[in-house]
Amino acid sequence: MAKAKIIYSCTECGGQVPKWQGQCPHCSAWNTLVESVAEPVSGKNRFSALATTSMVQTLAEVDAVEVPRTPTGIAEFDRVLGGGLVSGGVVLIGGDPGIGKSTLLLQALAHLSTHKKVLYVSGEESAQQIALRAKRLTVDANAMHLLAEIQLEKIQAAIAKEKPDAVVIDSIQTVYSELLTSAPGSVAQVRECAAQLTRLAKSSAITMILVGHVTKDGTLAGPRVLEHIVDTVLYFEGDTHSSFRLVRAFKNRFGAVNELGVFAMTEKGLREVSNPSALFLSQHDVQVPGSCVMVTQEGTRPLLVEIQALLDQSHSPTPRRLALGLEQNRLAMLLAVLHRHAGIACFDQDVFINAVGGVKITEPGADLAVLLAIVSSLRNKPLPEKMVVFGEIGLAGEVRPVQRGQERLKESAKLGFTRAIIPKANKPKQPIPGMEIIAVDRIEDAVAKMRE
């Protein structure tokens, strides 16, 4: 078999050259040429190869059927995946070292192995290390097939021989192809190996789960195309010093994005958390100033999170503005709106905001809760007991509605909250039993209502 020809492609313009150069001759960009494999197609059969591809058809002729799902046996993991694994689907899961990626996938494969043929490919740990982990997790490993290998061609041969229904590659950064001369983990190796494995999964209807490393910035290591070619991208979040872990979906071609799965790390592995709202609520014997409970929406799940604010007299010409779990720039904007439209100034105060439990809130529905927590801390007066708040704040001081307001209120009532300050546009048409709804349309109205 003739060895594949090596070329160098520019990541900026896509131009190709036979030898590596510091500068791309096509677009003049520096250090953008990466190694890749050329796939030669002879001139006489180039168009015949194109002729064997899918025929052109109208969209109405396509039979739109629901994609069947295979549950993993872990409800929180299935929630993030959109109901389960899909045949031919490729899932990429990334996270910090030691966060629990391998543990979660080992538990999931143990459940799948009872009715599906599975294969765990480890490129980072030996077979003995994985056996010790399986013993510690007390999972059933009788039907789980294991391969400790990092060469792509040998992995493909093992998959062709075993014909599994689901394969885990742990991790994609350790796999290399002998067709490329670069080291494992390089841009060329990660891109080529991921493309080959994805092609194999699609052609053989195999569920492929790739484990990815992350950089110090928290993004997946390797080329950005890695996230584009897969069907689902999951991120494993959480503090290694805490027992709680969050699995979040950032891309899902077979389900909703921004879904959240909550786990607790125990001696027996990852355990599902049935009531995640309890993780993000502090237990106070009495109401304390600067504490406000909000309802955020993570995909289809309403989640109650406590927002804490602390204001202290500043002894610096430039008071500090610190937000943990919330956007820093949005805090500065909210303080300006509070001063302009509610007449409450914080220019001489250090302002510290924290979302309890280490959760990250990205939606603007937390604006109203942040402002009421700030006012509560500034006046040293706690908010009423069993009260939840949500709403977006505009620059004109208006309280804007948020999505799925009805579901947020029902979740709050289920957890025992009896009062809610919400945008007027989110006020339900039918009263919610056991809950008093306070609808406001201006920030000054919300500040006035919190005193009552």
C-alpha positions in Angstrom: 0.0 0.0 0.0 1.5 3.3 -1.1 2.0 5.8 1.7 -0.4 8.8 1.7 1.0 12.1 0.4 1.5 14.7 3.1 0.6 18.3 2.3 0.4 21.5 4.4 -2.9 23.5 4.5 -3.4 27.1 5.6 -5.9 27.4 8.5 -6.7 31.0 7.3 -7.3 30.7 3.5 -7.3 26.9 3.0 -4.4 27.1 0.5 -2.1 24.0 0.2 1.6 23.7 -0.3 3.8 20.6 -0.6 6.4 21.7 2.0 6.1 23.6 5.3 6.8 27.3 5.3 6.7 30.0 7.9 4.4 32.2 5.8 1.5 31.1 3.6 2.2 32.0 0.0 -1.5 32.4 -0.8 -2.6 34.8 2.0 0.7 35.9 3.5 -0.4 34.8 7.0 2.4 33.6 9.4 2.5 30.2 11.1 -0.8 29.0 9.7 0.3 26.0 7.7 -0.6 22.6 9.4 0.1 19.1 8.3 -2.7 17.1 6.6 -3.2 14.1 4.4 -3.9 14.5 0.7 -6.5 12.2 -0.7 -5.6 11.7 -4.4 -8.4 11.2 -6.9 -7.5 10.4 -10.4 -8.9 12.6 -13.2 -10.8 9.9 -15.0 -12.8 8.8 -11.9 -13.1 12.2 -10.1 -16.5 12.8 -11.5 -17.6 9.1 -11.2 -16.8 9.4 -7.5 -19.1 12.5 -7.3 -21.8 10.6 -9.2 -22.0 8.0 -6.5 -23.0 10.5 -3.8 -26.6 11.2 -2.7 -29.0 12.2 -5.4 -30.6 15.7 -5.4 -34.1 15.7 -4.1 -36.7 18.1 -2.8 -37.1 18.6 0.9 -40.7 17.3 0.8 -39.4 14.0 -0.6 -37.3 13.4 2.5 -38.9 11.1 5.0 -38.7 13.0 8.3 -38.7 10.3 11.1 -38.0 10.8 14.7 -34.5 9.6 15.7 -34.6 6.7 18.1 -32.8 7.1 21.4 -30.9 4.6 23.5 -31.0 5.6 27.2 -27.7 5.4 29.1 -29.3 4.4 32.4 -28.2 7.8 33.9 -31.2 10.1 33.8 -29.2 13.4 34.2 -26.9 12.4 31.4 -29.8 11.4 29.2 -31.4 14.8 29.9 -28.3 16.7 28.6 -28.1 14.4 25.5 -31.7 15.1 24.6 -33.1 11.7 25.7 -30.2 9.3 25.1 -27.6 8.3 22.6 -28.3 8.2 18.8 -26.9 5.6 16.4 -24.3 7.2 14.2 -24.1 10.2 16.5 -20.8 11.6 17.7 -20.6 13.2 21.1 -17.6 15.3 22.3 -17.3 15.8 26.1 -14.6 18.1 27.6 -13.7 19.1 31.1 -10.8 19.8 33.4 -8.5 17.0 34.4 -9.9 14.9 37.3 -13.4 16.4 36.9 -15.0 12.9 36.3 -15.3 12.5 32.6 -13.9 8.9 32.5 -15.9 8.0 35.6 -19.2 9.1 34.0 -18.6 7.3 30.7 -17.5 4.1 32.5 -20.8 4.1 34.4 -22.8 4.9 31.3 -21.1 2.1 29.3 -21.7 -0.4 32.2 -25.4 0.3 31.9 -25.4 0.1 28.1 -23.4 -3.2 28.2 -26.4 -5.0 29.6 -28.3 -4.8 26.2 -25.7 -3.3 23.8 -22.2 -4.2 22.7 -19.8 -1.5 23.9 -16.1 -0.8 23.5 -14.0 1.5 25.8 -10.8 2.7 24.0 -8.3 4.1 26.5 -5.3 6.1 25.4 -4.4 7.6 28.8 -4.7 4.7 31.2 -3.7 1.1 31.2 -6.2 -1.8 31.3 -5.3 -2.4 34.9 -6.0 1.1 35.9 -9.5 1.0 34.3 -10.2 -2.3 35.9 -9.3 -0.8 39.3 -11.7 2.1 38.7 -14.5 -0.3 37.6 -13.9 -2.3 40.8 -14.1 0.9 42.9 -17.3 2.0 41.2 -18.7 -1.5 41.6 -20.0 -1.5 38.0 -20.8 -4.7 36.0 -17.8 -5.1 33.7 -18.5 -8.6 32.5 -19.9 -7.5 29.1 -17.7 -4.4 28.6 -14.9 -4.7 26.0 -11.7 -2.7 26.6 -8.9 -1.7 24.3 -5.8 0.2 25.4 -4.5 1.7 22.2 -3.6 5.1 20.7 -2.9 4.3 17.0 -5.9 5.2 14.9 -5.5 2.4 12.3 -5.5 -0.3 15.1 -8.5 1.3 16.7 -10.4 1.2 13.4 -9.4 -2.4 12.9 -10.7 -3.3 16.4 -14.0 -1.6 15.8 -14.4 -3.3 12.4 -13.8 -6.7 14.0 -15.9 -6.2 17.2 -18.7 -4.3 15.6 -19.8 -2.5 18.8 -22.9 -0.3 19.1 -21.2 2.4 21.2 -17.5 3.3 21.4 -15.7 5.7 23.9 -12.4 7.2 22.8 -10.6 8.5 25.9 -9.1 10.8 24.7 -9.0 12.2 21.2 -5.9 14.2 22.0 -3.9 10.9 22.6 -4.9 9.2 19.3 -2.5 9.5 16.4 -2.5 8.4 12.8 0.7 6.8 11.2 -0.1 8.8 8.0 1.0 12.0 9.8 4.4 12.7 11.2 3.3 15.2 13.8 3.0 14.2 17.5 -0.3 13.2 19.1 -2.4 16.1 20.3 -1.2 18.4 17.5 -3.8 20.3 15.4 -3.3 18.0 12.4 -3.5 14.8 14.4 -6.6 15.8 16.3 -8.4 17.0 13.2 -7.5 14.0 11.1 -8.3 11.4 13.8 -11.6 13.1 14.7 -12.6 13.2 11.0 -11.8 9.5 10.5 -13.7 8.4 13.6 -16.7 10.5 12.7 -16.7 9.1 9.2 -16.6 5.6 10.7 -19.4 6.3 13.1 -21.7 7.6 10.4 -21.0 4.8 7.9 -21.4 2.0 10.5 -24.2 3.5 12.6 -22.0 3.4 15.7 -22.4 5.9 18.6 -19.0 7.5 19.1 -18.2 9.4 22.3 -14.9 11.4 22.2 -13.3 12.7 25.4 -11.5 16.0 24.8 -9.0 17.9 26.9 -9.5 21.6 27.7 -7.0 24.5 27.7 -6.3 26.8 30.6 -9.0 29.1 29.2 -11.6 26.3 29.6 -12.1 25.8 25.8 -11.6 22.4 24.1 -8.0 21.9 23.0 -7.3 21.4 19.3 -8.8 23.0 16.2 -12.2 24.6 16.3 -13.3 22.3 13.5 -13.4 19.6 16.2 -16.6 21.1 17.6 -18.1 21.6 14.2 -17.8 18.0 12.9 -19.4 16.3 15.9 -23.1 16.2 16.6 -23.1 17.1 20.4 -20.7 19.1 22.5 -20.8 18.7 26.3 -18.8 20.5 28.9 -18.1 19.0 32.3 -18.0 21.9 34.9 -17.4 22.1 38.6 -14.8 22.9 41.2 -12.4 20.0 41.9 -12.6 21.0 45.6 -16.4 20.5 45.6 -18.3 17.3 45.2 -20.9 18.7 42.8 -20.5 18.4 39.0 -22.4 20.0 36.1 -22.7 18.6 32.6 -23.9 21.3 30.2 -24.8 20.9 26.5 -23.4 23.7 24.2 -24.4 22.0 20.9 -26.8 19.2 20.1 -28.1 18.3 16.7 -30.6 15.8 18.2 -31.9 17.9 21.2 -32.0 21.2 23.0 -28.9 23.1 23.9 -28.1 24.6 27.3 -29.5 21.6 29.1 -28.0 21.0 32.5 -27.2 17.7 34.3 -26.3 17.8 38.0 -24.2 15.1 39.7 -22.5 14.6 43.0 -19.1 12.9 43.2 -19.0 10.1 45.8 -16.7 7.2 46.6 -18.9 5.0 44.4 -18.7 7.4 41.4 -21.1 10.1 40.1 -24.6 10.1 41.7 -27.5 11.9 40.1 -28.9 14.9 42.1 -32.7 14.7 41.9 -33.4 18.2 43.3 -30.5 20.4 42.1 -32.2 23.6 43.3 -31.3 22.6 46.9 -27.6 22.8 45.9 -27.8 26.5 45.1 -29.8 27.7 48.1 -28.1 28.5 51.4 -29.7 27.4 54.6 -30.2 30.5 56.8 -31.8 30.2 60.3 -33.1 33.8 59.8 -33.4 36.1 56.8 -30.1 37.9 56.1 -29.6 41.2 54.1 -28.2 40.9 50.6 -29.8 37.5 49.9 -32.3 37.1 47.0 -33.5 33.8 45.4 -34.1 33.8 41.7 -35.4 31.2 39.2 -33.1 30.7 36.2 -33.9 28.5 33.2 -31.3 25.9 32.2 -32.7 24.4 29.0 -36.1 22.9 30.0 -35.3 22.9 33.7 -36.2 25.7 36.1 -33.4 26.1 38.7 -33.6 28.1 41.9 -30.3 29.9 42.7 -29.5 32.2 45.6 -27.9 35.5 44.6 -25.8 37.1 47.4 -24.7 40.7 47.5 -22.4 42.5 49.8 -21.8 46.3 49.8 -19.1 47.9 51.9 -17.8 51.4 52.3 -15.0 51.8 49.8 -11.7 53.2 50.9 -10.3 53.5 47.3 -10.9 56.2 44.7 -12.2 53.4 42.4 -14.6 51.2 44.2 -14.4 47.5 43.4 -17.0 45.6 41.3 -16.7 41.9 41.6 -19.2 39.3 40.2 -18.8 35.5 40.7 -21.1 33.4 38.5 -22.5 36.5 36.7 -21.3 38.8 34.0 -19.0 41.5 35.3 -19.9 44.2 32.7 -23.7 43.7 33.3 -23.2 44.5 37.0 -21.8 47.9 36.1 -24.7 48.6 33.8 -27.3 47.5 36.5 -25.7 49.8 39.1 -26.0 52.7 36.6 -29.7 51.9 36.0 -30.3 51.7 39.8 -28.8 55.1 40.3 -30.5 56.8 37.4 -34.1 55.4 37.7 -34.4 54.4 41.4 -32.2 57.1 42.9 -30.0 54.7 44.8 -26.3 55.5 44.5 -23.5 53.0 45.0 -20.6 55.0 43.7 -18.8 55.0 47.1 -19.5 51.3 47.8 -17.5 48.2 47.0 -20.0 45.8 45.4 -19.6 42.0 45.5 -22.0 39.6 43.9 -22.0 35.8 44.2 -24.1 33.0 42.8 -24.3 30.3 45.5 -23.0 26.9 44.6 -20.6 27.9 41.8 -23.3 27.9 39.1 -22.8 30.3 36.2 -25.8 32.4 35.2 -25.7 33.8 31.7 -29.3 34.8 31.1 -30.5 38.4 31.7 -33.3 37.1 33.9 -31.1 37.5 36.9 -31.0 41.3 36.6 -33.9 42.1 39.0 -32.7 39.6 41.6 -29.2 41.2 41.6 -30.5 44.7 42.0 -32.9 43.7 44.9 -30.0 41.9 46.6 -27.8 45.0 46.3 -30.5 47.3 47.7 -31.1 44.8 50.6 -27.4 44.8 51.5 -27.1 48.6 51.1 -30.0 49.2 53.5 -29.1 46.2 55.7 -32.7 45.0 55.5 -33.5 41.4 54.5 -36.0 40.6 51.8 -39.3 38.9 52.8 -39.1 35.2 53.6 -40.0 32.6 50.9 -39.8 35.1 48.0 -38.4 34.5 44.5 -37.5 37.1 41.9 -36.8 37.1 38.2 -36.8 39.7 35.4 -34.6 41.5 32.9 -33.7 45.2 33.4 -33.5 47.6 30.5 -31.5 50.8 30.3 -34.7 52.8 30.6 -35.5 51.2 33.9 -38.2 48.9 32.6 -38.6 45.3 33.9 -38.7 43.2 30.8 -40.3 39.7 30.6 -38.3 36.4 30.4 -39.0 33.1 28.8 -41.0 30.3 30.5 -42.2 32.5 33.3 -45.1 30.1 34.1 -42.7 27.1 34.6 -40.5 29.2 36.8 -43.4 30.1 39.1 -44.6 26.5 39.3 -41.2 25.2 40.3 -40.9 27.9 43.0 -44.4 27.0 44.4 -43.4 23.3 44.4 -40.4 24.1 46.6 -42.5 26.1 49.1 -42.0 29.7 48.0 -45.1 31.8 48.6 -44.3 35.2 47.0 -42.8 36.3 43.7 -41.8 39.7 42.2 -41.9 39.2 38.4 -42.3 41.3 35.3 -45.9 42.4 34.5 -45.8 40.7 31.2 -45.0 37.3 32.9 -48.0 37.5 35.2 -50.0 34.3 34.8 -53.6 34.5 33.7 -54.7 31.9 36.3 -53.5 32.3 39.9 -51.0 29.8 41.2 -52.2 28.2 44.4 -50.3 29.2 47.5 -48.3 32.0 45.8 -48.7 35.8 45.8 -47.7 37.3 42.5 -46.3 40.9 42.6 -46.1 42.1 39.0 -43.9 45.2 38.3 -43.0 47.1 35.1 -40.4 49.5 36.5 -37.3 49.1 38.7 -38.5 51.8 41.1 -41.8 49.8 41.6 -39.8 46.7 42.4 -37.7 48.5 45.0 -40.8 49.9 46.6 -42.5 46.5 46.7 -39.6 44.8 48.4 -40.2 47.0 51.5 -43.7 45.6 52.0 
